[in-house]
């Protein structure tokens, strides 16, 4: 992300430090993570300590301080999903993607994360890819669904 692009995001928010969450969300949406060099620009332009940006970036799960894959795969392991086979979905994805939760595939296509609830327990077990919900899954379904994201 160029300095000009960062400035465009900051202009959208009128260079208002009270709107840091929205600013970081827009940057995250564009880059899929919050690189240090971009955070330094935001820090300098808004006169906000870099440590404050890192505190926000590390506190909220929506943000990532390390690169993510093109597609974010969230496997729900909340109570309903866990009871209905969410762990088997996670294991199928680990085997198919050859990564563990929190990791990114070598081709930077997928990052897999485990979440505690996505709020649709009636569809358990559930995985969310980007913003698309997939429910009532069997382990074999997970790999087939991933094929649609290549």
N, C-alpha and C positions, 0 to 999 in steps of 0.2 A: 504494500500500500504506500503510495507516494505521499510526500509531505502535503501536496495539494489535495489529495483525497482525504487525508486526515483533517486538514483545514476545512474542507467542505462539510464533513460530519460536524466539526465544532461550530461552524457557522450555522448549520441547521438548528443547533441548540443554543445559539446566540452566545457562544463561549461562556456558558453559565456552569460553573463548577457544581452547582446543586443538582445538575442533571447528568452526573457522571454515569449512573447506571444505564441510562438510555444511550449515551455516547458509546460506552463500552459494548453494549448490545449491538449497536450498528456496526462497530468495528469487528466484533466477533462474527456477526452474520456474513460479513464480506470475506474475512480471512480464515474463519473457522477456529481461530485462536487469537490470543493477545500477545504478539511479539514484544520483546523488551524495547526495541527501537521505536515502535509505535507508542508504547506507554511513555517513553521518554519525551516524545513530541507532545503528547497530551499533557503530561506533567508540566512541561515548559510553557506551553501555550495557555494553560489555565492557571498557572502558578499554584499547582496542587502537588504536595510531596509525592514522589514516586512510590514511597512506602504505602501511602494511602491507596494508590491504584493497585498495588500488589495485594493489599489487604482485601480489597473488594474482589479482585480477580481470583483470589484463593478461597474466599469465604463462600461465594455463590457457585453452586454446581453448574449453573448455566455457562460459566466462563471456564476457559481452559488456558493455562499458561504454557502449554506445550502443543505442538501441532496435532491436529486431528485429521482423520481421513475425510475423503469427500462425502462419505455417508456415515452418520452417527447411528449406531445400533444400540438401543437401550433395551435391556432385558429386565422385565419386572420380576422382582422376587419379594414383593409384598406378601402378606399372609395368604390371600386368596390364590395368587399366582404360585406361590411356593407349594401350597397344599395340592394344587391341581397340575403340578408338573413343571413349574418354571425352572427348577434346577436342571431337569433333563433338556430343556430348551437351551439353557446356558451351556451345558456340556456339548450339545450338538453343534452350537456355534463355535465353541472353542476348538472342537475337532475340525470343523469345516473351514474356519478362517485361520486356524493355526496360531491363534493369539489367546491371551487371557484377558479378563476384564481390565480396562484401563489402557490396553495396548492398541496399536494401529498396525494393520497389515503392511507387509513390505512394500506393496504397490501403492500405499497411501489411499486405498479405496475405502476401507472400513476402519472405524474405531468402535470398539465394543465397550459398553459400560453397563454396570448393574445398578438398577434403581430400586427403591423400596416400594413405590406405588405410583402408578400412572393414572389412577382414578377411574378405571373401568373394570372393576372386579367381576362384573357379570360376564366378561369376555375372557376371563383367566383360562390358561396362561397367556400373557400378552408380551409382545415386543413392539417397540416403536422404532421405525427407521426414518430418520429425518423427522418429518412431522406426520408420518403415516402409521396408523395403528393397525396391528395384525393380531387378532385374537382367536381364542379356542384352538390353540396350536398343538400339534403333535411334533416331536423332535424332527421328523422327516420334513415337515412343512417349512421349518426355518431355513434350511438350505435352499429349497425351491424358491422361497420368497426372495432370498438374496440374489438369485439369478436375474430378477427383474430390475436390479439396481446396477447392473454392469453397464 
